[in-house]
């Protein structure tokens, strides 16, 4: 029984530990978390992302990269949307061919195992220096995995500029 004038259960609120909270469904992959990749190339997907991927999209993923600097993990339904968009482009479009060359060279279909791990293909592990402790970033509809030192260097070499803020404001952000 609560003392509030409204039925909080009806509104999606809950009241643990005496605090009023509103339940928020995770529609996108956001934030970052540290994790490890083992000697067999298995990356443990952090819990904060694993539930959202499996609940919204299932266990199948496409593991790839465009530049080889980082690893992208697309839930398979999201990747299939990318492929559908690519299939609508002319088959000999140079950017399409360049993109497909890279994502297929580095890419491999995978599945989250019972412990929430996926296998990162050896050429991509080597290229992205994905060993030991790594950081996983939510990119709304896919995950990106970086070597921590390499990502810190990226932030230094690509500082946030006023122009970045202006470009985002053009999109209402």
Secondary structure by P-SEA (a helix, b strand, c coil): ccccccccccccccccccbbbbbbbccbbbbbbbbbbccccccccccccaaaaaaccccbbbbbcccccbbbbccaaaaaaaaaaaaacccccaaaaaaaaaaaacbbbbbbcccbbbbccaaaaaaaccccbbbbbbcccbbbbbaaaaaaaaaaaccccaaaaaaaaaacc
